């Protein structure tokens, strides 16, 4: 009796998985290495974490600058309070934990200790959106919605390693608290082909096209670029506008691009459809009277399943294949 060929074994675990496609160029721990480089130039940079240095790439900084690294233990509220104290003393703390712990467990301390006093605390939160398969306890699918409500909070959702490397010094130079959705480990490199430069509050048109405009952030930008390339072969022209800063939003560029006639406008985000990039863009277009054929690619307003990431990304519509399928269906 012949055996059916076995399926390829998944190389990703449920907990922390690579978002890189097979054969895609990656850089290891771009956040950690960028912070080390920044610390060489600035003596006021310190690193702080709640028992997660290894899993947020902050261990790179800890090895390079052990006297400027503070391990606060499994106490995220204490971590944020201490970071606020460090900022009051003139330091710029880069604080790391998982996004679920930063936004849910330590929210009040970020709101009252850090944001209300507009302190220079930079929060780098790993496992944003659906980048772990460990279920709702670890999937920060609503983190941007939570943080967008805090006055004065800057929110960055980087696409790739280059975005992260450039965002780190920009965060330090920015006056006030910043929340970064951190991609850790081996992070893909895609933006180097576009002469890209990260700037807080600025969106970048990476590809132009007349049929569809995808406004994307985070890892969904790299997937939007892949979809645009595939659809181009089918004579569907897709523009990709990367919006790495969710707050403040680059309203001028988004309005200019969305106002071009005859295009389907799609937002794409690794976040709940509630309270993230999609609702920010939709609100902007409505307030400014820009009427377009509009749709969203986002995670559902639900507690998501646990499992392997490739399966979950297909299930919830944020894989390249599912993005392409939805756009083609909307164009029919």
HUMOVEN-V657593 format. One record per residue. SS is DSSP state (2 for helix, 1 for strand, 0 for the rest). OMEGA is omega as a letter, one per 20 degrees, with the letter a starting at -180 (* if undefined). NEAR is the number of other ideal C-beta (glycine too) atoms within 10 Angstrom. Layout:
ss:SS omega:OMEGA near:NEAR
ss:SS omega:OMEGA near:NEAR
//
This chain:
ss:0 omega:a near:2
ss:0 omega:r near:4
ss:0 omega:r near:5
ss:0 omega:a near:5
ss:0 omega:a near:6
ss:0 omega:r near:6
ss:0 omega:r near:6
ss:0 omega:a near:7
ss:0 omega:r near:5
ss:0 omega:r near:12
ss:0 omega:a near:11
ss:0 omega:r near:15
ss:0 omega:r near:13
ss:0 omega:a near:16
ss:0 omega:a near:11
ss:0 omega:a near:18
ss:0 omega:r near:19
ss:0 omega:r near:18
ss:0 omega:a near:22
ss:0 omega:r near:22
ss:0 omega:a near:13
ss:0 omega:r near:6
ss:0 omega:a near:5
ss:0 omega:r near:15
ss:0 omega:r near:13
ss:1 omega:r near:16
ss:1 omega:a near:17
ss:1 omega:r near:13
ss:0 omega:a near:21
ss:2 omega:r near:28
ss:2 omega:a near:28
ss:2 omega:a near:25
ss:2 omega:r near:19
ss:2 omega:r near:23
ss:2 omega:r near:30
ss:2 omega:r near:19
ss:2 omega:r near:13
ss:2 omega:a near:19
ss:2 omega:r near:21
ss:2 omega:a near:11
ss:2 omega:a near:9
ss:0 omega:a near:12
ss:0 omega:a near:10
ss:0 omega:a near:15
ss:1 omega:r near:22
ss:1 omega:r near:22
ss:1 omega:a near:27
ss:1 omega:r near:25
ss:1 omega:r near:25
ss:0 omega:r near:25
ss:0 omega:a near:14
ss:0 omega:a near:21
ss:0 omega:a near:20
ss:0 omega:a near:12
ss:0 omega:r near:18
ss:0 omega:r near:27
ss:0 omega:r near:26
ss:0 omega:r near:28
ss:2 omega:r near:18
ss:2 omega:r near:21
ss:2 omega:a near:29
ss:2 omega:r near:18
ss:2 omega:a near:12
ss:2 omega:a near:17
ss:0 omega:a near:17
ss:2 omega:a near:9
ss:2 omega:r near:6
ss:2 omega:a near:17
ss:1 omega:a near:18
ss:1 omega:r near:16
ss:1 omega:a near:14
ss:0 omega:a near:19
ss:0 omega:a near:10
ss:0 omega:a near:11
ss:0 omega:a near:14
ss:2 omega:r near:26
ss:2 omega:r near:17
ss:2 omega:r near:14
ss:2 omega:a near:29
ss:2 omega:r near:30
ss:2 omega:r near:18
ss:2 omega:r near:20
ss:2 omega:r near:30
ss:2 omega:r near:23
ss:2 omega:r near:14
ss:2 omega:r near:20
ss:2 omega:r near:23
ss:2 omega:r near:13
ss:0 omega:r near:9
ss:0 omega:r near:8
ss:0 omega:r near:19
ss:1 omega:a near:21
ss:1 omega:r near:27
ss:1 omega:a near:28
ss:1 omega:a near:32
ss:1 omega:r near:30
ss:1 omega:r near:29
ss:1 omega:a near:26
ss:2 omega:r near:29
ss:2 omega:a near:23
ss:2 omega:r near:21
ss:2 omega:a near:29
ss:2 omega:a near:24
ss:2 omega:a near:15
ss:2 omega:a near:17
ss:0 omega:a near:24
ss:2 omega:a near:17
ss:2 omega:a near:10
ss:2 omega:r near:20
ss:2 omega:a near:28
ss:2 omega:a near:18
ss:2 omega:a near:13
ss:2 omega:a near:21
ss:2 omega:a near:26
ss:2 omega:a near:20
ss:0 omega:r near:14
ss:0 omega:r near:14
ss:0 omega:a near:14
ss:0 omega:a near:21
ss:0 omega:r near:23
ss:0 omega:a near:28
ss:1 omega:a near:25
ss:1 omega:r near:29
ss:1 omega:a near:29
ss:1 omega:a near:22
ss:1 omega:a near:28
ss:0 omega:r near:27
ss:1 omega:r near:28
ss:0 omega:a near:27
ss:0 omega:r near:23
ss:0 omega:r near:26
ss:0 omega:r near:25
ss:0 omega:a near:23
ss:0 omega:r near:15
ss:0 omega:a near:14
ss:0 omega:a near:14
ss:0 omega:a near:11
ss:0 omega:a near:19
ss:0 omega:a near:26
ss:1 omega:a near:27
ss:0 omega:a near:26
ss:0 omega:a near:21
ss:2 omega:a near:27
ss:2 omega:r near:31
ss:2 omega:r near:19
ss:2 omega:a near:19
ss:2 omega:r near:27
ss:2 omega:a near:18
ss:0 omega:a near:12
ss:0 omega:r near:19
ss:0 omega:r near:8
ss:0 omega:a near:14
ss:0 omega:r near:21
ss:1 omega:a near:22
ss:1 omega:a near:26
ss:1 omega:r near:27
ss:0 omega:a near:32
ss:0 omega:a near:29
ss:0 omega:a near:30
ss:0 omega:a near:28
ss:2 omega:a near:26
ss:2 omega:r near:22
ss:2 omega:a near:29
ss:2 omega:a near:29
ss:2 omega:a near:21
ss:2 omega:a near:19
ss:2 omega:a near:27
ss:2 omega:r near:27
ss:2 omega:r near:17
ss:2 omega:r near:18
ss:2 omega:a near:26
ss:2 omega:a near:19
ss:2 omega:a near:12
ss:0 omega:r near:17
ss:0 omega:r near:10
ss:0 omega:a near:16
ss:0 omega:a near:28
ss:1 omega:r near:24
ss:1 omega:a near:31
ss:1 omega:r near:26
ss:1 omega:a near:29
ss:1 omega:r near:28
ss:0 omega:a near:28
ss:0 omega:a near:24
ss:0 omega:r near:20
ss:1 omega:a near:16
ss:1 omega:a near:28
ss:1 omega:r near:20
ss:0 omega:r near:19
ss:0 omega:a near:25
ss:2 omega:a near:24
ss:2 omega:a near:11
ss:2 omega:a near:10
ss:2 omega:a near:15
ss:0 omega:a near:8
ss:0 omega:r near:18
ss:0 omega:r near:12
ss:0 omega:r near:23
ss:0 omega:r near:14
ss:0 omega:r near:18
ss:0 omega:a near:18
ss:0 omega:r near:15
ss:0 omega:a near:22
ss:1 omega:r near:21
ss:1 omega:a near:14
ss:1 omega:r near:23
ss:1 omega:r near:18
ss:0 omega:a near:14
ss:0 omega:a near:16
ss:0 omega:a near:13
ss:0 omega:a near:16
ss:1 omega:r near:24
ss:1 omega:r near:24
ss:1 omega:r near:28
ss:1 omega:a near:30
ss:1 omega:r near:29
ss:0 omega:r near:31
ss:0 omega:a near:30
ss:2 omega:r near:28
ss:2 omega:r near:28
ss:2 omega:r near:29
ss:2 omega:r near:25
ss:2 omega:r near:28
ss:2 omega:r near:30
ss:2 omega:r near:23
ss:2 omega:r near:18
ss:2 omega:r near:30
ss:2 omega:r near:23
ss:2 omega:r near:13
ss:2 omega:a near:15
ss:2 omega:r near:20
ss:2 omega:r near:14
ss:0 omega:r near:7
ss:0 omega:r near:8
ss:0 omega:r near:7
ss:0 omega:a near:19
ss:0 omega:a near:14
ss:1 omega:r near:25
ss:1 omega:r near:21
ss:1 omega:r near:27
ss:1 omega:a near:26
ss:1 omega:r near:32
ss:0 omega:a near:26
ss:0 omega:r near:31
ss:1 omega:r near:23
ss:1 omega:r near:25
ss:1 omega:i near:21
ss:0 omega:r near:11
ss:0 omega:r near:20
ss:0 omega:a near:22
ss:2 omega:a near:16
ss:2 omega:a near:11
ss:2 omega:r near:17
ss:2 omega:r near:23
ss:2 omega:r near:16
ss:2 omega:a near:14
ss:2 omega:a near:18
ss:2 omega:a near:20
ss:0 omega:r near:15
ss:0 omega:a near:13
ss:0 omega:r near:6
ss:0 omega:a near:8
ss:0 omega:r near:20
ss:1 omega:r near:17
ss:1 omega:a near:24
ss:1 omega:r near:24
ss:1 omega:a near:27
ss:1 omega:a near:29
ss:1 omega:r near:29
ss:1 omega:a near:30
ss:1 omega:r near:29
ss:1 omega:r near:24
ss:0 omega:r near:20
ss:0 omega:r near:15
ss:0 omega:a near:18
ss:0 omega:a near:28
ss:2 omega:a near:28
ss:2 omega:a near:23
ss:2 omega:r near:20
ss:2 omega:a near:24
ss:2 omega:r near:25
ss:2 omega:r near:16
ss:2 omega:r near:11
ss:2 omega:a near:16
ss:2 omega:r near:19
ss:2 omega:a near:11
ss:2 omega:a near:10
ss:0 omega:r near:12
ss:0 omega:r near:8
ss:0 omega:a near:15
ss:0 omega:a near:9
ss:0 omega:r near:16
ss:1 omega:a near:12
ss:1 omega:r near:19
ss:1 omega:a near:17
ss:1 omega:r near:19
ss:1 omega:a near:24
ss:1 omega:r near:24
ss:1 omega:a near:23
ss:0 omega:r near:13
ss:0 omega:a near:12
ss:0 omega:r near:11
ss:0 omega:a near:10
ss:0 omega:a near:18
ss:0 omega:r near:14
ss:0 omega:r near:14
ss:0 omega:r near:13
ss:0 omega:a near:14
ss:2 omega:a near:20
ss:2 omega:r near:14
ss:2 omega:a near:13
ss:2 omega:r near:23
ss:2 omega:r near:23
ss:2 omega:a near:13
ss:2 omega:a near:15
ss:0 omega:r near:20
ss:0 omega:a near:17
ss:0 omega:r near:22
ss:0 omega:r near:18
ss:2 omega:a near:19
ss:2 omega:a near:14
ss:2 omega:r near:17
ss:2 omega:a near:25
ss:2 omega:a near:19
ss:2 omega:a near:13
ss:2 omega:a near:17
ss:2 omega:r near:23
ss:2 omega:r near:14
ss:2 omega:r near:9
ss:2 omega:a near:13
ss:2 omega:a near:12
ss:0 omega:* near:4
//
